Amino acid sequence: MAGLLRAGPSIDRMMGSPGRLPDRTMIDGLRTIGGAPKGSALFVVSERPSCPISPLVKRAKRDKLISSCVTYVTLLVSRKILTFRSGHHGNYLQSHRSQAYSLFTRFGGSTSILTEGNETVTQGYRCLVVGKTSVNRSSGVSHMPALTLERLSYSTLAKLDACPSKLYLSKGTPYKGLPSWASVGGRAFHKLAEDYDRAGCPEWRPLEWATIARTIFADEITSEIDKTAVPSEEWRISGRASKAWPNREDRAWWEHHLPEMGKAYAAWRAAHPELAIWVTPDGEEAIELEIKVAVPGVRTPFLAFIDRIFTDAYAAGSLVICDLKSGSMPVEDLSQLISYASLIEIRYGVRPPRGAIYGARKGILQPITKDGPLMPSLAHVSTDTWVKGVQARERIIGLGEFPAKPGRHCGWCDVRDACTWAAGREAWRYDPQHPAYRGDLALAV
């Protein structure tokens, strides 16, 4: 197991060493812990490839220490899944790490260790017995505890769709990732645009609003530091390096571009006088509109913060949902706008027929598809259809199945350090799919 745990502390350090047993064989070790129960999985890792594993497993089965239904996996140098080198504490090839994790989760289900006695170290072998769990055979995903959420939101369901493991790690564990300049800067832009709209869209005075922008940004930085206790020097930096900005989109980048984003938003609002802020039947302006809705058939309330809802004078005053985006990633579908339209219909009895995405970096509305309309229709998905989708997702969350979906998005995922599939440094502490995971360690941090 040492080779698998190089990304984090060794298993002996985390659990307390069970002690070296030089005079015992693997069979004696299994006998000591009472054997591997039916439905469990046995993993045997050899740091001495010259010693065969199969005869030992056959003998253990003969002595009824291993049920015939037990799955056992042996990882040897010759398998080319992991490379273990005798005397080097189980060094492994970095390129094969994810395959090894895949094997462990696929064949073993939950790889949480039941008790300290379930691991024995015998004559160069490390033997791990894993309890019976529900396993998704196609993706090698273990059963995790069901999440109990205080509320649902679009971002919660989006995480579930994109990578269920990300949802579990962010909502079901105490792990808190590092803050990012992108999220802090994005919140600062939303606050700047909100203040501008609530002020009645006055003339943009560059010096005055640049000072306001810097103040808002500084307040957001202070708030994030107070909340996370992580100094800004350690925050994650996104974007690409350029000649003008070799440090990518760091603090200096946002201090320079935030006033420009505000100026561009003011110019866009001035260029479209036909778009007026909608006032809800409750008399509230639809600026960063907070609504909490009981979705039919869903136990958990649904919370949303809708950036803007406009009335379009060019379309007989029909409503347009507008979501403000400060990032560089393009929006690929209408799911967020459809969610908001459905919530508005449930809450107020009127459904906005169209939606729009405002891109703060270019200062214009962005089409969802190439050459598509800037205010596409949202009528193709009804509120009833959306409600059924929410009901289904709530049932999925209750099942406790949270498979990881590795991909290029892992590179910028905010919980990657806690994820087994991303080889996270703290996955052993937080991720139930990690071979060394123990729930009490996650709760003790």
Secondary structure, DSSP 4 states (H G I P E B T S, - for coil): -GGGGTTS--HHHHH----B-TT--HHHHHHHTT-BPTT-EEEEEES-TTS-SHHHHHHHHHTTSB-TT-EEEEE-GGGTS----TTTTS---GGGHHHHHHHHHHHHS---B--GGGEEEETTEEEEEE----EETTTTEEB-PPP--S-B-HHHHHHHHH-HHHHHHHHSSS--PPPBHHHHHHHHHHHHHHHHHHTTS----HHHHHHHHHHHHHHHHHHHHHHH---GGGSB-BS---SS-TT-BSHHHHHHHHHHHHHHHHHHHHH-TTEEE-B-TTS-B-EEEEEEE--TT-SS-EEEEEEEEEEEGGGTTEEEEEEEE-SSSPP--SHHHHHHHHHHHHHHS---SEEEEEETTTTEE--SSTT--SS-B-TTS-HHHHHHHHHHHHHHHHHTB-----SGGGGG-TTGGG-TTTT-TTHHHH-TTSTT--HHHHHH-
